[in-house]
Amino acid sequence: MTKKVALLVGGWSAERQVSLTKGKEVEAALREAGYEVEVIDVKKDLSDLEARLTPKPDVVFNNLHGQGGEDGTIQAVLEMLEIPYTHSGVTASAIGMNKPATKLIAQSLGVQSPKGVMVTLKEALKGQVMPAPYVVKPPCEGSSVGIRIIMENENQMPLDEATWAFGEEVLVEQYIAGKELTVAVLDGKAQAVTEIVSHTRFFDYEAKYHDTRTELVMPAKIPEDVYKKALENAEAVYNGIGCSGLARCDFRYDDSKSGTDGLFFLEINTQPGLTAASIGPSQVIYNGKSFVDLCSHLVETAKCHAEKAPQKVTSAPLASAEETKLHG
């Protein structure tokens, strides 16, 4: 019997359009693989979603991004409905979307990340949290939404209060100069290391989805020990927070430092973009699977998750604002 797959697209996050656009390629791949596909444009309406999922499909292919789609919310709904779904479960999704929580787990696993501090919006606006250069981030957003880099001797505010729509907490991190690297992990196995060469200040939303000048170099031209360490660290974080399916870990590599000392973990994306040209799938394709094979694999390994706790965090919490000022 043909397996029935409900493909979730849209959602209500800042990444809604990304999900809708890339969902078309997932739909085409699933149909090519022989699945019966129903596309569901998810709105912030639980009753409507439950009705659309009745009768239950065999599998939900979760192609939602951002808040509501990859933060554990939709995963919890699908757990309650007892419908197997792709990608990570509730706990891993919630942790992966929360950058400070992910940094704590990375640190507990011995994975180096930039010094960071959580501050209030009011404190961030003062612009004196740590010496420049530094990065200002929403603690719980994806696709580089809301990120701003403050370089030395720049006359700009750390963020635009009028357009900041990400809550009263702000993550401020040390800026790491150098190369932008990313590693996809499928079923716990790191796939490759890609260097992202963007022509904007960093690999921001514009560079990800609109700037055709962005270059992807795979495998990344970096020292062998750094390449290997990036693979190891990506697997450690993926497994440490209990991910499933496909995820992607982002790094910065400061090649002015010796050995692997310049490799810094930034964040994990538990719902990476899914087209044949997207970074995560391109690494899987590099290792021999087609995009159709990948989408089919995600369907066949979909499940409801018997939630397990991530590995115990034993490191100290993120530095306080005062500690960062003294020691950053």
LOLO-906677 format. One record per residue (C-alpha): residue number from 1; x negated, y negated, z. Coordinates in steps of 0.1 Angstrom, whole numbers, plus 5000, padded with zeros to 4 digits. Example, Ala and Ser with C-alpha at 12.3 -4.5 7.8 and 13.67 -1.06 7.14 Angstrom:
% residues 2
k: 1	xx: 4877	yy: 5045	zz: 5078
k: 2	xx: 4863	yy: 5011	zz: 5071
This chain:
% residues 328
k: 1	xx: 5000	yy: 5000	zz: 5000
k: 2	xx: 4987	yy: 4965	zz: 4992
k: 3	xx: 4977	yy: 4946	zz: 5023
k: 4	xx: 4996	yy: 4914	zz: 5029
k: 5	xx: 4975	yy: 4884	zz: 5038
k: 6	xx: 4988	yy: 4851	zz: 5051
k: 7	xx: 4963	yy: 4824	zz: 5042
k: 8	xx: 4964	yy: 4794	zz: 5066
k: 9	xx: 4954	yy: 4761	zz: 5051
k: 10	xx: 4959	yy: 4724	zz: 5059
k: 11	xx: 4964	yy: 4718	zz: 5096
k: 12	xx: 4965	yy: 4684	zz: 5112
k: 13	xx: 4928	yy: 4676	zz: 5118
k: 14	xx: 4905	yy: 4651	zz: 5101
k: 15	xx: 4894	yy: 4680	zz: 5079
k: 16	xx: 4929	yy: 4688	zz: 5065
k: 17	xx: 4920	yy: 4680	zz: 5029
k: 18	xx: 4889	yy: 4701	zz: 5031
k: 19	xx: 4909	yy: 4731	zz: 5041
k: 20	xx: 4935	yy: 4725	zz: 5014
k: 21	xx: 4909	yy: 4721	zz: 4986
k: 22	xx: 4887	yy: 4750	zz: 4996
k: 23	xx: 4916	yy: 4772	zz: 5004
k: 24	xx: 4924	yy: 4774	zz: 4967
k: 25	xx: 4892	yy: 4793	zz: 4961
k: 26	xx: 4898	yy: 4817	zz: 4989
k: 27	xx: 4933	yy: 4823	zz: 4976
k: 28	xx: 4919	yy: 4831	zz: 4941
k: 29	xx: 4893	yy: 4855	zz: 4956
k: 30	xx: 4918	yy: 4873	zz: 4977
k: 31	xx: 4941	yy: 4878	zz: 4947
k: 32	xx: 4912	yy: 4890	zz: 4926
k: 33	xx: 4905	yy: 4915	zz: 4954
k: 34	xx: 4940	yy: 4929	zz: 4951
k: 35	xx: 4957	yy: 4914	zz: 4982
k: 36	xx: 4992	yy: 4901	zz: 4983
k: 37	xx: 4987	yy: 4865	zz: 4995
k: 38	xx: 5011	yy: 4840	zz: 5010
k: 39	xx: 4997	yy: 4805	zz: 5014
k: 40	xx: 5009	yy: 4787	zz: 5045
k: 41	xx: 5003	yy: 4749	zz: 5049
k: 42	xx: 5001	yy: 4747	zz: 5087
k: 43	xx: 5017	yy: 4717	zz: 5104
k: 44	xx: 5018	yy: 4709	zz: 5141
k: 45	xx: 5051	yy: 4729	zz: 5144
k: 46	xx: 5048	yy: 4762	zz: 5163
k: 47	xx: 5084	yy: 4773	zz: 5154
k: 48	xx: 5078	yy: 4767	zz: 5117
k: 49	xx: 5045	yy: 4787	zz: 5118
k: 50	xx: 5061	yy: 4816	zz: 5136
k: 51	xx: 5090	yy: 4817	zz: 5111
k: 52	xx: 5065	yy: 4817	zz: 5082
k: 53	xx: 5046	yy: 4846	zz: 5099
k: 54	xx: 5079	yy: 4866	zz: 5101
k: 55	xx: 5078	yy: 4894	zz: 5091
k: 56	xx: 5042	yy: 4898	zz: 5102
k: 57	xx: 5015	yy: 4900	zz: 5076
k: 58	xx: 4989	yy: 4926	zz: 5079
k: 59	xx: 4962	yy: 4900	zz: 5084
k: 60	xx: 4959	yy: 4862	zz: 5087
k: 61	xx: 4930	yy: 4846	zz: 5069
k: 62	xx: 4922	yy: 4815	zz: 5089
k: 63	xx: 4910	yy: 4788	zz: 5065
k: 64	xx: 4918	yy: 4759	zz: 5089
k: 65	xx: 4891	yy: 4735	zz: 5100
k: 66	xx: 4887	yy: 4711	zz: 5129
k: 67	xx: 4910	yy: 4705	zz: 5158
k: 68	xx: 4938	yy: 4730	zz: 5161
k: 69	xx: 4922	yy: 4753	zz: 5135
k: 70	xx: 4888	yy: 4763	zz: 5148
k: 71	xx: 4890	yy: 4753	zz: 5185
k: 72	xx: 4909	yy: 4783	zz: 5198
k: 73	xx: 4944	yy: 4769	zz: 5194
k: 74	xx: 4956	yy: 4788	zz: 5163
k: 75	xx: 4936	yy: 4818	zz: 5175
k: 76	xx: 4956	yy: 4819	zz: 5208
k: 77	xx: 4989	yy: 4817	zz: 5188
k: 78	xx: 4978	yy: 4847	zz: 5166
k: 79	xx: 4967	yy: 4866	zz: 5197
k: 80	xx: 5002	yy: 4861	zz: 5212
k: 81	xx: 5018	yy: 4872	zz: 5179
k: 82	xx: 4995	yy: 4902	zz: 5178
k: 83	xx: 4984	yy: 4895	zz: 5142
k: 84	xx: 4948	yy: 4903	zz: 5133
k: 85	xx: 4929	yy: 4873	zz: 5120
k: 86	xx: 4895	yy: 4864	zz: 5105
k: 87	xx: 4866	yy: 4847	zz: 5121
k: 88	xx: 4860	yy: 4842	zz: 5158
k: 89	xx: 4884	yy: 4847	zz: 5187
k: 90	xx: 4898	yy: 4822	zz: 5212
k: 91	xx: 4868	yy: 4819	zz: 5236
k: 92	xx: 4841	yy: 4817	zz: 5209
k: 93	xx: 4861	yy: 4792	zz: 5189
k: 94	xx: 4867	yy: 4769	zz: 5218
k: 95	xx: 4831	yy: 4770	zz: 5229
k: 96	xx: 4818	yy: 4766	zz: 5193
k: 97	xx: 4839	yy: 4734	zz: 5188
k: 98	xx: 4827	yy: 4720	zz: 5221
k: 99	xx: 4791	yy: 4707	zz: 5214
k: 100	xx: 4781	yy: 4702	zz: 5250
k: 101	xx: 4792	yy: 4737	zz: 5260
k: 102	xx: 4774	yy: 4752	zz: 5231
k: 103	xx: 4742	yy: 4733	zz: 5240
k: 104	xx: 4744	yy: 4748	zz: 5275
k: 105	xx: 4747	yy: 4783	zz: 5262
k: 106	xx: 4719	yy: 4778	zz: 5237
k: 107	xx: 4697	yy: 4765	zz: 5265
k: 108	xx: 4705	yy: 4795	zz: 5286
k: 109	xx: 4693	yy: 4817	zz: 5258
k: 110	xx: 4660	yy: 4799	zz: 5254
k: 111	xx: 4671	yy: 4781	zz: 5222
k: 112	xx: 4658	yy: 4745	zz: 5221
k: 113	xx: 4682	yy: 4717	zz: 5214
k: 114	xx: 4678	yy: 4679	zz: 5215
k: 115	xx: 4681	yy: 4662	zz: 5249
k: 116	xx: 4716	yy: 4651	zz: 5253
k: 117	xx: 4740	yy: 4634	zz: 5277
k: 118	xx: 4777	yy: 4630	zz: 5280
k: 119	xx: 4789	yy: 4595	zz: 5287
k: 120	xx: 4821	yy: 4575	zz: 5287
k: 121	xx: 4831	yy: 4555	zz: 5257
k: 122	xx: 4824	yy: 4523	zz: 5277
k: 123	xx: 4789	yy: 4534	zz: 5286
k: 124	xx: 4782	yy: 4544	zz: 5249
k: 125	xx: 4793	yy: 4509	zz: 5237
k: 126	xx: 4766	yy: 4493	zz: 5259
k: 127	xx: 4740	yy: 4509	zz: 5237
k: 128	xx: 4715	yy: 4516	zz: 5265
k: 129	xx: 4721	yy: 4553	zz: 5272
k: 130	xx: 4687	yy: 4564	zz: 5258
k: 131	xx: 4659	yy: 4548	zz: 5238
k: 132	xx: 4665	yy: 4547	zz: 5200
k: 133	xx: 4665	yy: 4567	zz: 5178
k: 134	xx: 4695	yy: 4586	zz: 5190
k: 135	xx: 4727	yy: 4601	zz: 5177
k: 136	xx: 4763	yy: 4594	zz: 5188
k: 137	xx: 4788	yy: 4622	zz: 5183
k: 138	xx: 4823	yy: 4631	zz: 5192
k: 139	xx: 4819	yy: 4662	zz: 5215
k: 140	xx: 4846	yy: 4682	zz: 5198
k: 141	xx: 4848	yy: 4676	zz: 5160
k: 142	xx: 4834	yy: 4693	zz: 5129
k: 143	xx: 4821	yy: 4683	zz: 5095
k: 144	xx: 4800	yy: 4655	zz: 5110
k: 145	xx: 4831	yy: 4635	zz: 5116
k: 146	xx: 4825	yy: 4604	zz: 5137
k: 147	xx: 4787	yy: 4608	zz: 5139
k: 148	xx: 4764	yy: 4577	zz: 5138
k: 149	xx: 4726	yy: 4575	zz: 5140
k: 150	xx: 4710	yy: 4545	zz: 5157
k: 151	xx: 4674	yy: 4539	zz: 5146
k: 152	xx: 4649	yy: 4517	zz: 5163
k: 153	xx: 4652	yy: 4480	zz: 5158
k: 154	xx: 4686	yy: 4483	zz: 5142
k: 155	xx: 4712	yy: 4457	zz: 5149
k: 156	xx: 4744	yy: 4478	zz: 5149
k: 157	xx: 4768	yy: 4490	zz: 5176
k: 158	xx: 4765	yy: 4527	zz: 5187
k: 159	xx: 4800	yy: 4532	zz: 5175
k: 160	xx: 4830	yy: 4513	zz: 5162
k: 161	xx: 4855	yy: 4511	zz: 5190
k: 162	xx: 4883	yy: 4501	zz: 5167
k: 163	xx: 4880	yy: 4533	zz: 5146
k: 164	xx: 4868	yy: 4557	zz: 5173
k: 165	xx: 4896	yy: 4582	zz: 5177
k: 166	xx: 4879	yy: 4610	zz: 5195
k: 167	xx: 4887	yy: 4604	zz: 5232
k: 168	xx: 4870	yy: 4588	zz: 5261
k: 169	xx: 4838	yy: 4610	zz: 5262
k: 170	xx: 4808	yy: 4606	zz: 5239
k: 171	xx: 4779	yy: 4629	zz: 5233
k: 172	xx: 4746	yy: 4610	zz: 5229
k: 173	xx: 4716	yy: 4630	zz: 5217
k: 174	xx: 4679	yy: 4624	zz: 5209
k: 175	xx: 4674	yy: 4620	zz: 5172
k: 176	xx: 4651	yy: 4646	zz: 5156
k: 177	xx: 4633	yy: 4635	zz: 5125
k: 178	xx: 4625	yy: 4660	zz: 5098
k: 179	xx: 4643	yy: 4686	zz: 5078
k: 180	xx: 4680	yy: 4696	zz: 5080
k: 181	xx: 4682	yy: 4734	zz: 5081
k: 182	xx: 4712	yy: 4758	zz: 5083
k: 183	xx: 4716	yy: 4795	zz: 5089
k: 184	xx: 4748	yy: 4816	zz: 5082
k: 185	xx: 4755	yy: 4846	zz: 5104
k: 186	xx: 4778	yy: 4874	zz: 5093
k: 187	xx: 4788	yy: 4900	zz: 5118
k: 188	xx: 4758	yy: 4891	zz: 5140
k: 189	xx: 4732	yy: 4892	zz: 5112
k: 190	xx: 4715	yy: 4860	zz: 5101
k: 191	xx: 4716	yy: 4857	zz: 5063
k: 192	xx: 4690	yy: 4831	zz: 5052
k: 193	xx: 4677	yy: 4796	zz: 5059
k: 194	xx: 4688	yy: 4768	zz: 5037
k: 195	xx: 4673	yy: 4733	zz: 5037
k: 196	xx: 4698	yy: 4705	zz: 5030
k: 197	xx: 4684	yy: 4676	zz: 5012
k: 198	xx: 4709	yy: 4648	zz: 5014
k: 199	xx: 4706	yy: 4612	zz: 5000
k: 200	xx: 4726	yy: 4597	zz: 5028
k: 201	xx: 4711	yy: 4590	zz: 5062
k: 202	xx: 4720	yy: 4626	zz: 5073
k: 203	xx: 4742	yy: 4654	zz: 5061
k: 204	xx: 4774	yy: 4635	zz: 5069
k: 205	xx: 4810	yy: 4640	zz: 5057
k: 206	xx: 4802	yy: 4621	zz: 5025
k: 207	xx: 4772	yy: 4642	zz: 5017
k: 208	xx: 4790	yy: 4674	zz: 5025
k: 209	xx: 4820	yy: 4668	zz: 5003
k: 210	xx: 4815	yy: 4640	zz: 4979
k: 211	xx: 4779	yy: 4632	zz: 4972
k: 212	xx: 4768	yy: 4653	zz: 4942
k: 213	xx: 4731	yy: 4644	zz: 4948
k: 214	xx: 4730	yy: 4667	zz: 4979
k: 215	xx: 4705	yy: 4695	zz: 4972
k: 216	xx: 4705	yy: 4730	zz: 4988
k: 217	xx: 4671	yy: 4747	zz: 4989
k: 218	xx: 4673	yy: 4784	zz: 4996
k: 219	xx: 4652	yy: 4800	zz: 5010
k: 220	xx: 4640	yy: 4769	zz: 5027
k: 221	xx: 4603	yy: 4760	zz: 5021
k: 222	xx: 4592	yy: 4760	zz: 5057
k: 223	xx: 4565	yy: 4780	zz: 5075
k: 224	xx: 4572	yy: 4817	zz: 5079
k: 225	xx: 4573	yy: 4816	zz: 5117
k: 226	xx: 4598	yy: 4787	zz: 5117
k: 227	xx: 4620	yy: 4805	zz: 5092
k: 228	xx: 4620	yy: 4836	zz: 5114
k: 229	xx: 4627	yy: 4816	zz: 5145
k: 230	xx: 4657	yy: 4799	zz: 5129
k: 231	xx: 4671	yy: 4833	zz: 5120
k: 232	xx: 4665	yy: 4846	zz: 5156
k: 233	xx: 4680	yy: 4815	zz: 5172
k: 234	xx: 4711	yy: 4815	zz: 5150
k: 235	xx: 4718	yy: 4852	zz: 5159
k: 236	xx: 4712	yy: 4844	zz: 5196
k: 237	xx: 4737	yy: 4816	zz: 5197
k: 238	xx: 4763	yy: 4835	zz: 5175
k: 239	xx: 4761	yy: 4865	zz: 5198
k: 240	xx: 4758	yy: 4845	zz: 5230
k: 241	xx: 4792	yy: 4828	zz: 5225
k: 242	xx: 4808	yy: 4859	zz: 5211
k: 243	xx: 4814	yy: 4850	zz: 5175
k: 244	xx: 4829	yy: 4872	zz: 5149
k: 245	xx: 4830	yy: 4872	zz: 5111
k: 246	xx: 4811	yy: 4843	zz: 5094
k: 247	xx: 4796	yy: 4814	zz: 5112
k: 248	xx: 4769	yy: 4788	zz: 5105
k: 249	xx: 4742	yy: 4773	zz: 5128
k: 250	xx: 4727	yy: 4739	zz: 5120
k: 251	xx: 4691	yy: 4729	zz: 5130
k: 252	xx: 4666	yy: 4701	zz: 5126
k: 253	xx: 4630	yy: 4708	zz: 5121
k: 254	xx: 4603	yy: 4682	zz: 5129
k: 255	xx: 4574	yy: 4694	zz: 5109
k: 256	xx: 4550	yy: 4670	zz: 5127
k: 257	xx: 4550	yy: 4694	zz: 5156
k: 258	xx: 4530	yy: 4726	zz: 5157
k: 259	xx: 4545	yy: 4760	zz: 5151
k: 260	xx: 4582	yy: 4764	zz: 5161
k: 261	xx: 4581	yy: 4736	zz: 5186
k: 262	xx: 4598	yy: 4713	zz: 5161
k: 263	xx: 4628	yy: 4735	zz: 5156
k: 264	xx: 4660	yy: 4722	zz: 5174
k: 265	xx: 4694	yy: 4738	zz: 5173
k: 266	xx: 4722	yy: 4713	zz: 5168
k: 267	xx: 4756	yy: 4731	zz: 5167
k: 268	xx: 4775	yy: 4761	zz: 5154
k: 269	xx: 4804	yy: 4761	zz: 5130
k: 270	xx: 4827	yy: 4791	zz: 5136
k: 271	xx: 4848	yy: 4783	zz: 5105
k: 272	xx: 4823	yy: 4772	zz: 5078
k: 273	xx: 4835	yy: 4761	zz: 5044
k: 274	xx: 4845	yy: 4790	zz: 5022
k: 275	xx: 4838	yy: 4786	zz: 4985
k: 276	xx: 4812	yy: 4804	zz: 4964
k: 277	xx: 4791	yy: 4772	zz: 4964
k: 278	xx: 4795	yy: 4765	zz: 5002
k: 279	xx: 4763	yy: 4770	zz: 5023
k: 280	xx: 4775	yy: 4800	zz: 5043
k: 281	xx: 4789	yy: 4821	zz: 5015
k: 282	xx: 4759	yy: 4811	zz: 4992
k: 283	xx: 4736	yy: 4828	zz: 5017
k: 284	xx: 4758	yy: 4859	zz: 5018
k: 285	xx: 4758	yy: 4859	zz: 4980
k: 286	xx: 4720	yy: 4855	zz: 4980
k: 287	xx: 4719	yy: 4888	zz: 4999
k: 288	xx: 4740	yy: 4907	zz: 4974
k: 289	xx: 4777	yy: 4903	zz: 4981
k: 290	xx: 4800	yy: 4884	zz: 4957
k: 291	xx: 4823	yy: 4857	zz: 4971
k: 292	xx: 4852	yy: 4881	zz: 4964
k: 293	xx: 4834	yy: 4908	zz: 4984
k: 294	xx: 4829	yy: 4884	zz: 5013
k: 295	xx: 4865	yy: 4873	zz: 5014
k: 296	xx: 4876	yy: 4910	zz: 5012
k: 297	xx: 4851	yy: 4919	zz: 5040
k: 298	xx: 4865	yy: 4892	zz: 5063
k: 299	xx: 4901	yy: 4906	zz: 5057
k: 300	xx: 4890	yy: 4942	zz: 5063
k: 301	xx: 4872	yy: 4933	zz: 5096
k: 302	xx: 4899	yy: 4909	zz: 5109
k: 303	xx: 4912	yy: 4917	zz: 5143
k: 304	xx: 4929	yy: 4906	zz: 5175
k: 305	xx: 4901	yy: 4900	zz: 5199
k: 306	xx: 4898	yy: 4917	zz: 5233
k: 307	xx: 4882	yy: 4885	zz: 5247
k: 308	xx: 4849	yy: 4890	zz: 5263
k: 309	xx: 4831	yy: 4863	zz: 5283
k: 310	xx: 4800	yy: 4848	zz: 5266
k: 311	xx: 4766	yy: 4855	zz: 5281
k: 312	xx: 4762	yy: 4839	zz: 5315
k: 313	xx: 4748	yy: 4804	zz: 5314
k: 314	xx: 4718	yy: 4801	zz: 5338
k: 315	xx: 4703	yy: 4768	zz: 5327
k: 316	xx: 4708	yy: 4734	zz: 5343
k: 317	xx: 4736	yy: 4712	zz: 5330
k: 318	xx: 4730	yy: 4684	zz: 5305
k: 319	xx: 4710	yy: 4656	zz: 5318
k: 320	xx: 4728	yy: 4627	zz: 5334
k: 321	xx: 4727	yy: 4593	zz: 5318
k: 322	xx: 4702	yy: 4581	zz: 5345
k: 323	xx: 4680	yy: 4611	zz: 5340
k: 324	xx: 4680	yy: 4605	zz: 5303
k: 325	xx: 4669	yy: 4569	zz: 5307
k: 326	xx: 4641	yy: 4580	zz: 5330
k: 327	xx: 4628	yy: 4610	zz: 5311
k: 328	xx: 4641	yy: 4607	zz: 5275
